[in-house]
Amino acid sequence: MAAVEAGPVPATSAPEDAARDAPEAAGAGPEAPLLPAGNRLSLHLYPGGCRRLLRLCAQQAPQLLEVDFLQLSGHEDPQLLEAALAQLRWSLPHLRSLVLKGGQRRDALGACLQGSLTTLPASLSGLAHLAHLDLSFNSLETLPACVPQMCGLDALLLSRNCLSELPAALGALPSLTFLAVTHNRLRTLPPALGALSSLQRLDLSGNLLEALPPEIGGLGSLAELNLASNRLQSLPGSFATSWLRCPPAWPASRCSPGSTCGTTSSGTCPLSCWTPPLCACKETPWAGPLLTPPAPQPIFPSPGTPMVPEMPRLLLTSDLDSFAVTPQGCSVTLACGVRLQFPAGATAAPVTIRYRLWLPEPRLVPLGPHDALLSGVLELQPHGVAFQQEVGLWLLFVPPRARRFREVVVRTLSDDSWSDLETHLEEEAPQVGAARAVWEGPALLRPAGPNRVLLRPRQRLWAHCQVPHFSWFLVVSRPVSDACLVPPEGALLCSSGHAGVRVTFPAGATEEPRHVRMQVVHVGRRELPALLGEPEAAASPLLCLSQSGPSSFLRPVTVQLPLPPGITGLSLDRSCLHLLHRAAPAATWDDITAQVALELTHLYARFQVTRFSWYWLWYTTKTCVGGLARKAWERLRLHRVNLIALQRRRDPEQVLLQCLPRNKVDATLRRLLERYRGPEPSDTVEMFEGEKFFAAFERGIDIDADRPDCVEGRVCFVFYSHLKNLKEVYVTTALDRRARAVRGQVSFYRGEVPEVVPEEAEAARQKRGTAALWMATLPIKLPRLRGCEGPAQGAGLSLAPLNLGDAETGFLTQSNLLNVARRLGPDWPAVALHLGLPYRELQRIRHEFRDDLDGQIRHMLFSWAERQAGQLGAVGRLVQALEQSDRRDVAEEVQAVLELGRRKYQEGLQHTSLAPRNLASPDRSPSPSLEPAQTETPDFGLDPEAPAFKSSLRVNKVTPPPV
């Protein structure tokens, strides 16, 4: 069981309360107290929450009598917090849940900061109805004296404080059922805890406990006990009689300083190193380790017997690329989702394992003619080092769209050649022992054995295999493959995907045993009639036979293929039946019907061969079918796709390029068009799996920065039908965007053709010339820059020009707001709430820009500013919101900008003689002459020769320009 950080709450949880209360709070003025929403009062999201509570208590609001849930931030001023808590006994007499958590603020590295709470007022012991108290993430060094006096307390949470001991008086809480004291500094426990007769859940993980008092074993109601990450070596003898069964446990001392539970290459225990909790459960059955099947729960060892350690587990973060494996073994989960299980004894000495996830490219992805890539390429080092026991490997992959008569395998490089490993498919949580699975339908996994696994839509899948050594690994989808070892006595090989396909090896066909493999490719009924323009045309499944050893057999081998669909042996015209053979060296298809003796039955055709290759049975009235077979085989491996080029709405310099399967274009555009806009997708083009292509920006538009995938100004792609062929690039232009918009384009061209494509396909493209390389061209428009001095202003953003404010309070420009946005940082939600934005909109912005903090701030600030256009007092509301959010530094900068703008505005009026003399600065008098050599042009950020500037000199009232 993982360490529990939060316990049960009698009423609604705090986040739900915050979501409900935030809209009312945002609309409240600076002096208006926050009214409770129903019987819940959440003040932890707002700076000055204690002041609001004190004002409510001073007003003796009748709604307070109904409040049974209160949450305050532990980061409030300690004196104000103590004063507010002292009022609870009289102002909130029916309070049942009190949450005083810290952790809402973070340091520069993103870690949660502890609150300032160090004690509680004694008057809180008078809260007769209080059942839930949460003091987590604070600075408590001793437990406040009032807590043991809360006789009705049901749940007490003290996690992540600085407690070094617990008072014995804590055992006097008769109703306490849940106690969490995780991540403190406890070294011992008081024996009085054994008197908590109602205690059901006790979490003491993350402390410094070296021993437990025997009284803990006498807790009759205790159902869950968590002692993870302590220094325990044994348990008291009382546990042997009261705790009859428990799960396998791993002493938390494995992660204590100086241990070797699962260290990285640097020798330090990683931050995310997770140790299985040393816990015991009376009622909850143990589900077993994540990567091993459930095991029967052992009888707890006798007192003093050392506990058998469980296999360590590691969860690596994205900044770690290596880990250490000891002879004890371990289970490892990489940041990319890959899982490894090293059994005990897999290595004789500690070994450092390194990993890297490569983007797929042709030199790293060996694919057969009808294979499809389903994952990235995982490299595990050291290469070639053999393990004493096979290591379990789980790879996440994308479920293939074409599932019928196909299977998923893990492909690896071994001895300079690629081979497929025996692979098991497992869904969601990997489990050892799953059967080999073959895709037989849209939602069903039909294993080779009797077991079947029903897949739910969009279920995450793992490909599991056992590897004897490390190398390169990837997951591919291939046609169903069957293999056997043919002895001199003969054998029969049948296809597991097509029951009618079989190969019979007579006795004496080979002198030495040889491995034979069969692959069958399903052919749709509509493919051949569409190509030949003949509705009656049909084709059998495509058969590929390969072998090891000599190229030919000593005796003919009988091959059986089903007749094409709709054709029977009693009614067919033998002149229309063609047996096609693909010669490997020439990569051409030949009609060998006249060279073999075809034996026809009602459903099948049989023939004999001595060499293995590709075989295909056609039924058509065409006579010369060799060239048509080549085109049909090429079409089977082509994917129909569309190309899109979209620009982000708020930043047109950011361009999204993507290659999508034709059936996914509409759904993808519906999802993207909320944030992007652009032209219609390109016409349908056809591409091979693993084919290279590139995007070139033209007509004045260039890529903004150097990229590793950019060659000579072209962004390179490699098409894989099941992976996301998507890239986002920033573009720029050398043209002047202040004069007019730049209308450019992006064109897509073919690159290298995969090696598995026949040579004649590449030759045909070369005959058609350079036009065959072009695929599509889509327009790209960079809008005209308005309201700025040049492209550098605004940090490359193309946001709508703003002129926020009025003549009374002053004006703020786009550049000013960008400077404010850069300074807000993580405090932007508080500023947004004080500006009046509803909490629901904050959640939407966080989700839309979930990986971009700067984007969240800019979107919030500029969307608010656009709604304030033309309204009086907007700038004043911004300054007030900054002050209420404890960002007086930013508020003072905004006020300085406004003051500078007002001063320049007044100086401009004096220089143009449009203002009375008392508006001039006291230390400077306006010049009586307006000679050009003596007049100083006010710095308004405008061109003095511009028509707008000249027209302002001809009116009696001047609109203040932006600063």
N, C-alpha and C positions, 0 to 999 in steps of 0.2 A: 504494500500500500504506500502510495506517495505521501509525503508530508502534507498535512492539511493546514492551509493558511486562513481559511474562513470557515466558520461553523454555521449551523442552522440559524436562520433569522425568523422569528415568529411571524413578522409581517412581511411586506414586500421587500425585496432586496434593494440595496442602496442604489445601484445603477438605474433600476426602474424608477425609483423615486426621483432621481436627478433628472431623468428624461421627462418626467411629468411636471416637475416643479420649475424647470429652467425657463419655459416661456413666460410664466408669470414674473419670474425674477428679472428677466431681461427687460421687461417693460416697466419695471419699477424705477422710480427716480432715485437720486443719490440719498435722499433723506427718507424715502418711503420704506418702511420695514417690509420684509418679505412675508406675505401671508401664507400660512400652511395650506397645503393641498390635501384636503380631507383630514385624515389622522396621521399624516406623515409630514415631516419637516426636514428637508435636506439642505444644509447650508455649507457643505464642504466644497462646492464648486465656485463659490463667490468669495473674493477677498473681503475681509471685514464681516464674516459671518457671525462672529461673536457680538459685534456691535448691533447687527440686525436683531439678534436674539435678545440682547439687553433692552433694545427699544420696544420690542414686543412685550417683554416682561414688565417694563415700566408702564406701558399702556394698559396692562392687564387685559389683553385681548381675550375674549371668551373662547376663541377657537383653540387656544392653548390647552384648555381643559380636556379637549378630545384627542390631543396628540399622544400617540403611543410609540412613535418611532422618531428618533432624532439622530442626525449625523452632522458632526462638526469636523473640521480639518485639524489635524494635530500640528499644523504649521502656523497656527495663529499665535499672536502675542501671548506669552505665558500668563501675564497678569490679567489680560482680558479674558482668556480662556478660563482661568480660575474663577473670575468674577461671574462669568456666564454660567458656569457649572454650579456655583453656589445658589443660583436662583431656581434650579430645576425642582428642588423638593417642593417649593410652594407654587411655582408657575406651571409645572407639568406634573401634577401628582399622579396621573395615570400612565406615565411612561413605562413601556415594557421593553424597548430595545434602545440601547445607547451605543453609538459607534463613534469613536474618537481616534480614527486611524490616521497615521501619517502616510508617507510614500507617494503623495500626489505631485511632489516636486522632484526634479532630477538634476543631477550634477552635469558637468560638461561632458562626461563620458556616457551619459544616459542612465546611470544607476539611480535607483530610488533613494531619496533622502529620508532619514528618520525624522519624525516630528519632534517638537520641543516639549512634549508633555512629560513631566517628571513626577507628578503627584496628583492626587484628587482631593477635593475638599471633603471634610468629614460629614458634611450634611447629606452627601449622596447616599449614605447608609439608610436614610429615611425614605428612599424610593421603594415603597412596599411592593409595587407591582413589577419591578424591574426583573426580567428573566434573561436578557441577553446583553452582554457587555463585551465590546470589542476594543481593545487597547493596543492593537498591533501596530508595528512600524513606529514606535515612539522611543523615548530615552529613559524608560523606567529602570532604575537600578535596584529598587526594592518595591515590593507590592504595597500599594497604599493601604493604610489600616482600615479604611472603610469597606474594602472589598470583602473580607471574610465576614463582615456583618450583614451582607445582603443575603438574607436567608432564602429568598425566593429565586435566587440565581440558578438558571438552568444551563446556560452556555457561557463559558469564559474563555476569551481568546487573548493571549499575551505573546503572540509570536513576534520575533524580530525586535526584541528589546535588549536591555543590558542586564537582565536579572541573573544574579549569581546564586541565589537561593530562594526557596519558597517558604513562607511562614507556616508553622505547624497549625495555626488557626485556620488555614485553608481547609483542613479536614472537617470543619464544623458546618459545611454547606450541605444540608441534607438533600437538596433537590438538584444538585449539580450532576448533569448527565454527559457533558462534553467539556473537555479541558485541553487546550492547545497551548503549549509553551515551547514551540519550535524555534530554533536558531537564537538561543540565548547563551548564557555562560554557566549553566547549571553543572555543578560537580557532584552534588549529592541531592537526595530527596528526603523530605521529612517522613518518618514512619507514620505520621498522622494521616497521610494520604490514604492509607488502608482503611480509614473510617468512612470514606466516600461510598456509601453503600449503593447509591443510585448511579454511580459513574459507569457509562457504557462505552465511551470513546476517550482514549488518552493518547495524545500525540506529544512525544518528548524528543523528536528527531532534531538533529543539528545542535547538540549540546556537547558537554565534556564529561558525561556520566561514565564512571568507571565501575560502579556497582549499583545494585538496586536493593532497597530494603525488603526483607522477606514479606512485610505486610502487603506489598503490591500484589503478591500472588493470592491474597485472600479477598480481592475485590470480586464479590459474587456476581455482580451485574455486568462486569466488563466484557465487551464483545470484540473490541479492536484495540490493539496496543502497538504503537509505532515507536521503535527505538533506533531508527536508522541514523547513521553518521554520528555515532558516539564512540566511546572507547571501551565498550563492554567486551569481556572475554568469556563470561559465563553468566548464567542466570541463577537466582536463588533456588534452594531446594523446594520451596513451597510451590514453584511452578510445575514440578513434576507431578503433583497430585491434583492441582486445580486445572491445569491446562493439558488436557489429555492428548489433543492433536493440534498440530501447527504446521505451516508450510515450511519448505526448506528455507533456511536462513543463512545469510552471509554476514558475519560480524562486521559491524560498521568500522571497526578498527582498521579494516583494509584501506580506508581512505584517510586514515590519520596520518600526520606528518611522518615521513620516513617509510611509508608503505609503498608497495609496488602494484597497486590494484590495476591500473591501466594507464600508464604514463605515456606522455607524448615523447617525441624524439628528443625534446629538450630536457627530459627528466622530471618535469613538473606535471602534477595532476591537472587535467584540463578543467575549465570552469564548469563545463556541462557534463563532467564525469558522473554518471548516475549509478548509485549502488542500490541493489535490491534491498528494500527495507527489512530490517530485522523485526518482524511483526508476528503476532500470533492471533488467530481468529478462532473463536469457539463455534460460531455459527456459519460464517461465510466460507464456502469451499474455495480452496486455492486453485486458480486457473493454470498454474504452472508457468515456467519461463516463457518468454515471448516466442522463442525460436525452437522450443522443444515441446513434445506432446505432454498432456497432463499426466502426472505421475501420482501414485497413491501417497497419501500423506503419511509420513513416518511417525512412529511413536517418539515423543520428545525424549532426548537423552537424559540419563540419570544425572544427578547433581555432580558437578566437577568434571564431567566428560566434555572434552573440547568439541565444539560444533563443527561439522563438516562444511567447509566453505562452498558456496555456490559459485558458478562460473561468473567472473566479473563482466560487467556490461559497460560499454562506452558509447556515448552519443557525442560525436564530433561536431564542432561548430564550423562555419564556413571559412574561418581564418586558419584552420589546421589542415595540413595536407599529409600528416604522418601520425603514426601511433605505434606503440610497442606491444608485442605479443610475447608472453612468457609461456613456459611449458604447462602452466596451469590452464591455458586457454582463455578465451574471452568471446563475447558477442559484441559486435561493433556495428553501429549505424552511422553512416557517413552523412555529411550535410546534404548531399544530392539525393538521399533516399536509399542508396545502396546499403544492403545489409550483408554482414559476413559473420560466420560462426566458426571459430577455431576450436576444435575439440581438445580436450586435455591430452597432451602428448603429441600434438601436431608438430611442435618444434622441440628440439632437444635443448636449445639455448634461447635466450631472449633475442628476438628479431624485430627490427624496425621496418614497418610496412609503410610504403608511400603510395599515394594514389593521385590520379588526375583524370578529370572528365574532359575529353576532347570533343570539339565540334566535329560532326561527321564530314568527311571529305573523301573523294574517290580512293586516295592512296591508303586510307585507313578502313575503308568499308568494302570488303569483297562481297559482291552480290552476284547471284546467278541470274539467268535470263528472266526468271519470273519471281524473283525475291523482292521483298520490300523491307526497308529499314524501319524499326520500331523504337529505337532508343539512341542515345548518344554512345560514344565510344569510351569505355572505362579502361584505364591503364593501371595495373597493379604491379608494383615493384617490391622486391627484386625479381627480375625476369628469370625464369628457368629454375629457380630454387625449388627442389622437390620437398614436399611435406611428408612427414611420416604417417599422417592420416589425412584423408581428403578434407578440404575446407568447403563449407557450405557457402554458396553465393546466391544472393537474391537481387535481381535487377528489375527496377520499375520499367514498364514499357507502355506504349500507346496501343490500346486494343485495335486490331486491324479491322478495316471496313469490310473487306472481302474475307469472310470467315468460312465459307463452305469449301470443303475439300482442301483446307490449308491447315498448317500447324505452326506453332511458335517454338523456336529453338534459340539457344545461346551459342554464338559462334566465337571461336577463339583461335588464336595463332599458336601453333605448336610445331616445333621443328621446321620452321620456315614454310609451313603450309597451314591453311585454314581448315578447321574441322568443326563439326557441329556436336555439341555435348548432349547427353540425355537430359531432357528438360522436363520439369513439372510446372504446371501453372497453378498458382495459389492466389486467392483473392483477399484483399484487405490485410489480414494478419497472417504472415507466413506460418505454415505448419509443416513439419516434416512428415513425409509419407504420402503426399498427394499423388494421385495417379497421373500418368502421362495423358495429356489432353489433346484433342484434335478438334478444330472448329468444324462443327457440323451444321450450324444454323445460326440465325441472327441472335439468339439469346441462350443457346445451350452449349455447354462444353461436354462433349461425349468422350470420356476417357477410353483408353484401350482396354481397361479392366471393367468390372461390373459397376464401379462407382461412377456417379454423374454429379456434376456441379452446376447448379443453375445460377447464371450470372444476372445481377441486377444492372440496370443501365448506369453507365458512367462509374462503374466500380473500378477502383484501382487494382491493378494486377501486377504480380511479381512472376518473373521467370526464375525458377530455382534449379540449380545444378550443383554438382560436386566437382571440384577442381583439384587436381593433384599438384599443380604449380601455378604460378602467376604469370600473366601475359596481358594481352589485349582481349577485351570482351565486348560484345554487342548483341542485341536481340534482333532477330529477323523473322519475318513471316515467309514461309516457303510452301510450295505444293506438298501435299502429303508424300512422305518418303518412306519406303520400306526396303529393308536390306536383309540379307541372309548370307551364310557361309556355305558355299556349294562344295560338297565333298566329291570324290571320284565316283561314289555310288549314285549320284544324282540328287535332285531336290525339286521342290515346287515352290515358287514365290508368287504370292497373291497380293494384290493391292488392298490395303485397308480402307481406301477412299472410294474405289470403284470395284465392286465385287466381280465384274466381268473381265477385268484385266488380270492376266496371269501369265507366268513364264514357266515352262517345264524344261528342266535340265535332265537329259537322259544319262544313264550310267556310262561312264567313260568320256563324258564331255570335257573333263579336265583331269589331268594327272595329279595336280596338287590342289588342295582346297584354296578357293579364291572368294573374295568378298564381292558381292553383286548388289547394286542399289537400283531401285526403281522409283521414278517420279512420274506422277500423272497430273496433267494440267487440264482443268475443266475448261471447255469451250462453250460459250453461250450459243443458243440456237439462232440468235439474230445476227451474230457477227458475220458469218459466211454469206448468208443471203444478201446482207447489205453491201458487202464488198463486191460480190459477183453480179449483183443485180438479178439474181435468179431465186425466186421464192422457194423452189423445191430443193435448192442446194442444202447440204448438211455435212457435218463433219463429226468424227468420233473424238473422244478425249485424246489429248496429245501425250504420247508415251516417250519417256526418256530412260534409256538403260545405260548403265556404266558399270565398270568392273575394275578390279585390280589384277595385276599380272599380265600375261600375254594378251595381245589385242584380239585374238580369235580363239574359238573353241575347237576342240578336236572333232566333235560331232555336232550336227545342227541342233539348235535350240528352238523349241516351238513357242511362238508368241501368240497369245489370244487377245484380240481387241473386240469390243462390242461394235456392232454395226451402227452407222450414224442414226440419230433419232428419226423415227418415222419410217425407217427402211427395214424390211425383213428379207430373209434369204429366199423366201418363196416367190416374192413379187418383184425383186429388184432387177434392173437391167445391168448385166455385168459390164457392158461397155461404158457405163457411167461410174463405175466403182474404180477408184484410183488409190493405190498404196504409195504414199510419199515417204521418202527417206532423206534425211539431212546429212550430207557429208561434212564431217567436221573440218577438214582442212580448207575446203573451198567455201564453206558456210553457205551453200546453196541447197535448194530442195530439188530432188529428182523423183520422177515418176518411175517406180520399179515394179509396176503391176505385171509387166510382161516377163520379168526376170525371176519371179517367184511363183510358186504354186499356191494359189489362194483356195483354202478349203472353207466353204460357207455352210453354216447351219442356219437355223431359223433366226438366231439372235447374234451370232458371233462370226468372226472371220479369223482363221488360223493360218499362219505361214511360218516358215523356218528360216533362221538366219544363223550365221556363224560369227558375225561382228555386231557389236552393240552401238547404237546411236539413237537418233530421234525417229519416231515412226508416227504417221498420221494417215487416217483413212478418210477419204473424201467421196462424196457422191454428188456429181455435177455433170452437166452436159458439155462443159467446156473440155476442150481437148488438150491444149497446152496449159497445164496447171502448175508447172514449176515456178514460174514468176509470180503467179497469183498466190501460191503458198507462201512465198517469201514476204509478200505484202501483208497477207493475213497474219503471219507470225509476228511481224513487226507491229501490226495494229494491236495485237493482244497485249503488248507490253507498253503501249503508249497511254499516257494519262492526259485527260482533257482538263485544262486549267484556265483560269482568268487571272490577269494581272491588275493590281490596283495601286494607285498613288494618291494618298490623302495627306492634307495639311492640317495641323492642329489649329483649332479655331482661334485660340488666344495667342498662338505663337506660330505664324505661318512659315517661319524658317525651319520648323521641325516637320520633316516629311516622312511618312510611313509608307514603305514599299512592301508589298506582300504578293505571293503567288498562291492562289487558292484553288482547290478542286471546284469544279463547276457547280456541284450541288451544295457547296458551303458558302457561296458568295453572298446570297441574300441575307442569311442569318448573321454573317460576320459584319456586313455593312450596317444592319440594324443596330448592332451593338456598338459600332465605332462612330456612327454619325452624330452621337451626342457630343463627342469631343473633337471630331475631325470633319472636314469637308473636302470635297474634291470632285473630279470628273467621274463619269460612269466607268465601270470596269472595261477592260479591253475585250476585244473579240476572243473567242475560244481558241487557244493554241494547244498543241500536243507536245508532250515532253516525255522523255524516258526517265526512269528511276535512276538517280545519280548523275543526271546531265547538268553540266555547268551552263550558267547564263549570267549576264551582268546588266546593270542599269547604268546608263550614261546620261548625265544632265547636260542639256544643250541650250543654245540661244541665250547666252548671258548668265546662266546659273551654274555655279560650281559648288563642290562639296566644301563645307566650311573648315574642316580639320582633317588631319591625317588619320587614317584608319588602317588597321592591319589587313582588313578585307578589301581595301581600295587599291587598285592597280591602275596607274596612269589615268587617274580621275574617274575610274569606273568601279562601281560597287559590285563585287563578285558574289554570286549565289551558287549553291548546289541544290538541285531539286530532289527532295525526298517526299513521297506522296503522303506519308503519315506524320511528318514533322512540320513544325511551323516555319515556313519559308518567309520569315518576316524580319525586316530591319528598319530601324529609325535613324535617319541621318539629319544633320543640320546643314543647310545650304546657305550660300551667300551670293553676292553679285558685285561685280566691279562697276556696274552702271549706277547712275545717280538716281536713287529712288525718291529724292525730294522733288524732282521734276515730274515724274510719272511712274506708274507701276511697271514692273518688269514682267513681261510675259514670256516665259521659257517653256521647256518641256523636258520630260524624261523618256528616254527610249530604251527598250529592252532588246538585247541581242543574244543570240545563242553563243555558247562557248564551246568547250570540248564535249564530244559525244562519248558516253561510256564505252569501255572496251567490249562489253557484251553485245553492243549493237553491231549488226553485220556490216562488213566492210562496204558492201554495195550501198547501204543507206548513207554512209558518209560520202561515198563517191557520187551518189545522186545529188547530194546537197552541193558539192563542189561544182557539178555541171550546171546547176541553176545559178551559180555565181553568188555575189555578196548579198543579193536580195533574200536568199534563203536564210541568212543569219538574222535578219530583222524579224522581230515578233510583234511589237506594238509600240506606240508612242502616245503618251498621255500629257496633257498640258499642266504646267505649274505656274502659278502667279504669285509674285511677291508684291503686296500692296504698296501703294505710295506712302512714304513716311510723312506724317503730319504732326505739327506742333513740337518739333525737336530740331536741334541744330545739325544732326547728322546721324548716321547709322549707329555710332558708338553709344549715343545717349539711350538710356533705358536698358543697358546690358543686353542688347540684341533682341529685346522684346518688341513686338508690334501690337501694343495695346491701344485701345481707343483713347484719343486725346481727352484730357479732363481739365476742367477749370472749376475746381470745387471751392465754394465759398461765396462771399458777397462783399460789397464795399465797406460794410460795417466792421466785419471781423477779419477780413483779408481773404486771400486766395491761395490755394495750393495746386500745383501742377502735377502732371504725371511723374515727373522726376522727383518731386518732393515726396509723393506717396511711395515711390519705389524705395527711397531712402528709409522711410518709416517701416516698410515691409522688411527690409534687411535687418532692422534692429529688434523686431518683435520676438522672433524665435519661438520657443515653446509656449510663450505667454499669449499667443494670439487667440485661443479660445475664450479666455477671460475678457479680452478686449472686444471680441465679437459679441459676447453676451451683453456687455455694457453698451454696445452700440445698438442693441435691440434685435439682433439676429436670433431667430428661434433655434432651439437646440436641435431640432430635426434637420435644419439646414447645415448646422455644423457637422452632424453625422454624415450627411451627403457629401460635403466637401472632403471630409477625411477619407471616405471611401473612394471618391473619384480621383483624388490625388494621394493615394495611400502610400506611395513610395517617394513622394516629393514634398518635403516640408515647405520649401520656398513656394511651390505651386499652391499649396493650401493657403499660405498667408496672402499671396498676391490675389488669388481668386476671391478670398473673403473681402479684402480691403477694396479692390476695384469694383466688385459687384455692389458693395455697399455704397461706394462713391457714385456709381452710375445712377443708383436709385435716389441719391440726394441732390442730383443736378437741379439747379434752380430753386432750391429750398434755402430759407434763411437759417442761419445758425448751425450749418452742417459742420464747419470747422470747429466751432466751439464744442459741439457734441463729441467730436473726435478727441479733442484735448481733454475733455472731462472723462471720457472712457479710459484714456491712457492713465490719468491720475487715479481713477478708481481701481485700476488693475495694477497699481503699484509700479507703474512705469513712468515715473515723474521725469526720468532722464530723457525719454523720447518726447514727452509732453513739453518739456522746456525747449528742446530743439525745434519743435513745431512752432512754439510761441516766438522763438527768435527769428524763424523764417518769416512769420507773419509781420513781426515788427520791422524787419528789414524791408519787406514789401511795402508796408505802409510808408516808411521813410522815403524809399525811392519814388513812390507814387507822389508824395508831397513835393519832393524835389523836382520831379518832372513837371508838375503843375506850375511851380515857380519859374522854371526855365522857359516854359511856353507862355508865361504871363496869363494863365487861365485861372489863377487862384488869388485870393486876397493876400495882402502882405503878412497877415498874422498866421498864415499856414506855413510860412518858411521856418527853417530851423533857426533857433535863437543865435547860433554862432556863425551863421552864414546868411548874407543878404543876397537876393537875386540880382543878377547883372542887368542894368538898364538897357543894354544893347543886345540885339539879336543877330549880330554879325556872325557868320558861320565860324570865323576863326576864334570867336570869343564864347561861343555857346557850347556847353557840354551836353551831349545827347544823353538822356537818361537811359540806364541799362535795363531795358525791359525785355531783352531777349528777342527784339524784333529788328527788322531791317529798316533803317530810317527812310529808305527810298521806296518802301513798300506802299501800295495804295492805301492799305488799311491804316498805316501810320500817318500818312498825310491827311487822310480824311478826319482823323481824330484832332488835328490841329485847327480844323475849321468849325468846330462846334463849341458851345459854351460849357457842355458837361462832358467830361472825359470818363469813359469806362476804364477802370484800372486794369491794365494788362497783367498777365500772370507773371509771377516771380520765377 
